[in-house]
Amino acid sequence: MDLEKPPQRREPEGCLAVAIRVPVRIVVLVLVVPVRMVWDALVVAGRVLRDTVLRPLGRALAWLGRAVFVWPFVGLWRYVLVPAGKGLAWLGKVLVVVPLAWVYARVLTPLGHGVVWVLRGIGAGLVWVYARVLTPLGHAVLWVLRKGGAVLALVAAGLFAAVAWLVRYLLVVPARWVYAWVLAPAGRAVAWCARGLVRFAGLVVTGVGVGLYWLARVLVVLPALALWRWVLAPAGRLLAVVGREVRDALGHAWRVAGRISLAVGRFLGTLLRWIFVEPVRWVYRTVLTPVGHVLRDVVLRPAAEAARAVGRAVREALASARASVRQARADFRRMLLGAPQREPEKEPERTVSGDRREPSGRETRTLGSSTTALTKD
């Protein structure tokens, strides 16, 4: 983070800008430092809240949303709707498509072929009627109309000539005379009067416009121009200089406040580390760790060894008891049923994956030859 902006090409500044810059930067720095420190504290708190609360909460809500909304619909689609759709498709194919295909192939197609054959026969009959009956009749009617049409044309030509002569001398010639000797002179007189009125109105409007222009120029434009040139423009330039300096001061103060906030944060972090973290580390390293080692070496390890020894003794006692019970059961069976006729064949040695309840030695254990830790002489 730089205290100053990168070098830029700036225009030459006057004494007013230099005189405004220093107090403005001091005031803005005093106002911006608390805001920047609060902003940095809010940023740190927001990051901690995001990493420790919002992100795990969002993941939990996403998982819950998938468990509540997505997975049930996926299961419904995959295990209910898709099999139901396949079953309905197969049922529709069996009940609708196959019967319709059979009806089309076995019923409608032969019926259509028969209808086409009938229509072809009807069309051939109509063609014969047109060629053999209607065509000669039409030729005869056309010959009759040609012979009578010449007479009708002569009569119509005479009537048209008479009507045209009457229209010419009863309508056209009087209308032309009225237009040439009445309407045209009257229209010229009206147009001359209208042109005179338009010129007069133009002169009046021009005079009124010129008067209003000079009146507005003297009463409005010249005072406004003087106000803009001698009051508003200098004030605007002054405000522009102040605004530019305030903008630069805000940027400079924001960067300086960032440095100050960083230094304060590092100081508070170091203070918290030396007040809380280092004492806890020292207590853990110099007190709790040796005490834990002593407890481990003096109490926990001997207790574990004793527990393991007790466990081994209990396991050996249980194994000896099981062997004694097996021997007593074998003696009782031999006493009741007698010795077997022949000795069974020697069984091969069992592997590690065999029955682990029997000993793997060569001799069978007896009460007098036990090798356990509790019965050994």
Secondary structure, 3 states (H helix, E strand, C coil): CCCCCCCCCCCCCCHHHHHHHHHHHHHHHHHHHHHHHHHHHHHHHHHHHHHHHHHHHHHHHHHHHHHHHHHHHHHHHHHHHHHHHHHHHHHHHHHHHHHHHHHHHHHHHHHHHHHHHHHHHHHHHHHHHHHHHHHHHHHHHHHHHHHHHHHHHHHHHHHHHHHHHHHHHHHHHHHHHHHHHHHHHHHHHHHHHHHHHHHHHHHHHHHHHHHHHHHHHHHHHHHHHHHHHHHHHHHHHHHHHHHHHHHHHHHHHHHHHHHHHHHHHHHHHHHHHHHHHHHHHHHHHHHHHHHHHHHHHHHHHHHHHHHHHHHHHHHHHHHHHHHHHHHHHHHHHHHHHCCCCCCCCCCCCCCCCCCCCCCCCCCCCCCCCCCCCCCCC
